[in-house]
Amino acid sequence: MSTIDDLKNFTRGHRLAAAELLVHVDLLKQHQQAVDRKHEGRNTCFDPDGWYERPLAEETKRRRFELMEDLLPGGKAEAYLLERDANIGQFKINEDITFAVNDVFGCHRGRKRGKFNAPHDQGSRGVVELWDDTGEWEIQWMQPQAALIRGFLVKAITRLETPIWIERVEMISVGGIITDQDPAQDMKGRNREFWADYGKEAVFAWDESAEKEITATGDDGETLFDDDGQELKITVKGEWIAIDIPCTPTTGSVDPD
C-alpha cells in the first residue's frame, strides 16, 4: 500500500472518530437538557433519537391510593397517594399528597387507614383515574369488601334472632378486606335459623341490603349525642349474617369464660 493510501486511511479514520465524538457530545447535551427540564418540574424521557416529555406522577391520569376515610357505596372519601418504594419493593403512602376518590357506580365499600390496630391497620387500596368530563378521580378498582368469612362460635346459640360472635376469623375469598369490624377481635353477626354449641365452625356472609341501627361516633371514636342529650342513632346498611353452622341442638354446655 502506498504512502498516499496510508494517509487517506489515516485521515478517514480520524474523520470517523471525530464524527463519533460529535455524536456522543450531542447525546450528552441532550441528556443535560433533559436533566435541566426535570429540575424545572418537567419529567423528561431520553433516548438516542432525542428527548420527550411525560407528565410527573401528580399530573398523570391514573393513581394508586389508600383510603384515609371510610367509603360507602356510591360515596366519596379522602385518600393518600400510594407510591412504590423501589428500595424495598413495596407500596407506601405519601401523606403529603391527598385527594378525593369517587365511587361513581356504587360498587365499593372501603376501610380507612388506621381504623383498626395492626396487623389490620391498612386501609383499602385501589386505582383511580382522572376523567375530563367530571374532573374527579373515579375508582377503577379497589380491594373488595369480603363476602364470606369463617370462625368459631364464642358462645352457644340458644335463641334465634340474637347476635352471635365468632373468633379466630379468616376470610374465605382471596384479596378481600373486612371494613366494619376488626378481624383480630371477636366478630358479631346475625343469626336467623341456627342453634349450636360454642366452638362450632360458622360461616358468615356479608349482606349489603341489611339495615341496622348503630350509635354514632366521631372521628375520635367518642359517642355522639343529639340535642336532648340522648345517644345519636344512625341507620347503616350492610351486616354479617350466619349462613352455615352445624345445626346440632345445644346440650346445655356451659359457655367458656
C-alpha positions in Angstrom: 0.0 0.0 0.0 1.4 3.4 -1.0 2.1 6.3 1.4 -0.8 8.2 -0.2 -3.2 5.3 0.6 -1.9 5.2 4.1 -2.6 8.9 4.5 -6.1 8.6 3.1 -6.9 5.7 5.5 -5.5 7.7 8.4 -7.5 10.8 7.5 -10.7 8.7 7.0 -10.2 7.1 10.4 -9.8 10.5 12.1 -13.0 11.8 10.4 -15.0 8.8 11.6 -13.6 9.2 15.1 -14.4 12.9 15.1 -17.9 12.2 13.8 -18.5 9.6 16.5 -17.2 12.0 19.2 -19.6 14.7 17.9 -22.5 12.2 18.3 -21.5 11.5 21.9 -21.2 15.2 22.7 -24.7 15.8 21.2 -26.2 13.0 23.2 -24.6 14.4 26.4 -26.0 17.8 25.6 -29.5 16.3 25.1 -29.1 14.4 28.3 -28.2 17.6 30.2 -31.2 19.3 28.6 -33.4 16.5 29.9 -31.9 16.8 33.4 -32.4 20.6 33.4 -36.0 20.2 32.3 -36.7 17.7 35.1 -35.3 20.1 37.6 -37.8 22.6 36.3 -40.6 20.2 37.2 -40.9 18.6 33.7 -40.4 14.8 33.6 -38.2 14.1 30.5 -37.5 10.8 29.0 -34.4 10.4 26.9 -33.3 8.1 24.1 -30.8 8.4 21.2 -33.4 10.0 18.9 -33.9 12.9 21.3 -35.8 13.7 24.4 -39.6 13.7 25.0 -41.7 14.8 28.0 -44.2 12.8 30.0 -46.3 14.1 33.0 -45.0 13.8 36.5 -46.8 11.5 38.9 -49.1 14.2 40.3 -50.1 15.1 36.7 -50.9 11.6 35.4 -54.5 10.5 35.0 -54.0 7.2 36.9 -53.1 6.9 40.6 -52.8 4.2 43.2 -54.4 5.1 46.6 -55.1 4.1 50.1 -58.2 5.3 51.9 -57.8 7.8 54.7 -61.6 7.8 55.3 -64.3 5.1 55.3 -66.0 4.8 51.9 -69.7 3.9 51.5 -71.0 2.6 48.1 -71.7 5.5 45.8 -69.8 7.9 48.0 -66.6 9.9 48.1 -63.7 9.7 50.5 -60.3 11.3 51.0 -57.3 9.1 50.1 -53.5 9.1 50.3 -51.4 8.7 47.2 -49.8 5.2 47.2 -46.3 5.0 45.7 -44.0 2.2 45.1 -40.7 2.2 47.0 -38.2 0.6 44.7 -35.7 0.2 47.5 -37.9 -2.2 49.4 -40.2 -3.4 46.6 -43.4 -2.4 48.5 -46.0 0.3 48.3 -46.0 3.2 50.8 -48.5 6.1 51.3 -47.4 9.7 50.6 -49.0 11.6 53.5 -48.2 14.9 51.7 -50.5 14.2 48.8 -54.2 13.5 49.4 -57.2 13.7 47.2 -60.9 12.7 47.0 -61.8 9.4 45.3 -65.3 8.9 43.9 -67.2 5.6 43.7 -69.4 6.7 40.7 -71.0 3.3 40.2 -71.7 2.5 43.8 -69.7 -0.7 43.8 -67.3 -0.2 46.6 -67.2 -0.2 50.4 -63.9 0.7 52.0 -62.0 0.9 55.2 -59.9 3.9 56.3 -56.2 3.6 57.2 -55.7 3.2 61.0 -59.3 2.2 61.7 -58.1 -1.0 63.5 -54.8 -1.9 65.1 -52.0 -3.7 63.4 -52.0 -6.1 61.6 -55.3 -4.8 60.2 -54.4 -1.0 60.2 -54.0 -0.8 56.5 -56.8 1.0 54.6 -58.5 -0.2 51.4 -56.2 0.2 48.4 -57.1 0.7 44.8 -56.6 2.5 41.5 -58.3 5.7 40.3 -58.4 7.6 37.0 -58.9 11.3 36.4 -61.8 11.9 34.0 -62.0 15.0 31.9 -65.8 15.3 31.9 -66.1 15.3 35.7 -62.7 16.5 36.8 -62.8 13.8 39.5 -60.7 10.8 40.5 -63.0 7.9 39.8 -62.4 4.5 41.3 -61.5 1.9 38.6 -60.6 -0.9 41.1 -60.5 -1.3 44.8 -60.0 -4.2 47.3 -63.5 -5.6 47.7 -65.4 -5.9 50.9 -65.0 -9.6 52.0 -68.1 -11.6 51.0 -67.5 -14.8 53.2 -65.7 -15.3 56.4 -65.4 -18.3 58.8 -64.7 -18.5 62.5 -65.7 -20.4 65.6 -68.6 -19.7 68.0 -67.6 -17.9 71.2 -70.9 -18.8 72.9 -73.6 -21.4 72.4 -76.6 -20.3 70.3 -79.8 -20.9 72.3 -82.2 -18.4 70.6 -82.9 -17.2 67.1 -82.6 -13.6 66.1 -79.9 -12.8 68.6 -76.4 -11.6 67.8 -73.7 -14.3 67.7 -70.0 -13.9 68.0 -67.1 -15.8 66.3 -63.4 -15.8 67.0 -60.3 -16.8 65.0 -61.8 -15.1 62.0 -60.4 -15.8 58.5 -61.5 -14.8 55.0 -62.7 -17.4 52.6 -62.2 -15.3 49.5 -58.8 -14.0 48.3 -58.0 -10.3 48.3 -61.0 -9.1 50.3 -60.9 -6.7 53.2 -63.2 -6.6 56.3 -64.4 -3.0 56.7 -66.8 -2.9 59.6 -65.1 -4.9 62.5 -61.6 -5.7 63.5 -61.0 -9.3 62.3 -58.4 -9.7 65.1 -61.2 -9.4 67.6 -64.4 -11.4 68.1 -66.8 -10.5 65.3 -70.5 -10.1 65.5 -73.2 -11.4 63.1 -76.9 -12.0 63.0 -78.4 -15.4 63.5 -81.7 -16.3 61.8 -82.0 -20.1 61.9 -79.3 -21.9 63.9 -78.9 -23.5 67.3 -75.4 -24.8 68.1 -72.8 -25.4 70.9 -69.9 -23.0 71.3 -66.8 -23.9 69.4 -68.7 -24.9 66.3 -67.4 -23.5 63.0 -69.6 -20.9 61.5 -69.7 -19.2 58.1 -70.8 -15.6 57.8 -71.9 -13.8 54.6 -71.9 -10.1 54.0 -75.5 -8.8 53.3 -75.3 -5.4 51.7 -79.1 -5.0 51.7 -79.4 -5.4 55.5 -80.0 -2.4 57.6 -79.2 -1.9 61.3 -79.2 1.0 63.8 -76.0 1.9 65.5 -74.7 4.5 67.9 -73.0 7.3 66.0 -69.4 8.1 66.9 -67.0 10.9 66.0 -63.5 10.6 64.3 -62.0 10.1 67.8 -64.4 7.1 68.5 -66.4 9.0 71.1 -70.2 8.6 71.2 -72.2 11.5 69.7 -75.3 12.8 71.4 -78.4 14.7 70.0 -79.8 18.0 71.3 -81.7 16.2 74.0 -78.6 14.5 75.4 -79.5 11.1 74.0 -77.1 8.9 72.1 -77.3 9.7 68.4 -78.5 6.7 66.4 -78.0 6.3 62.7 -79.1 3.6 60.3 -76.4 1.9 58.2 -76.5 -0.7 55.5 -74.6 -3.9 55.5 -74.3 -6.7 58.1 -72.8 -10.1 58.6 -75.3 -12.9 58.7 -74.7 -16.6 59.6 -75.4 -18.9 56.7 -73.8 -22.1 57.7 -73.4 -23.7 61.2 -73.6 -27.4 62.0 -77.2 -27.5 63.4 -76.9 -29.7 66.4 -79.2 -28.8 69.3 -77.4 -27.3 72.3 -76.7 -29.7 75.1 -76.7 -27.3 77.9 -72.9 -26.8 77.6 -71.5 -24.0 79.8 -70.1 -21.1 77.8 -66.4 -20.6 78.2 -65.3 -17.6 80.3 
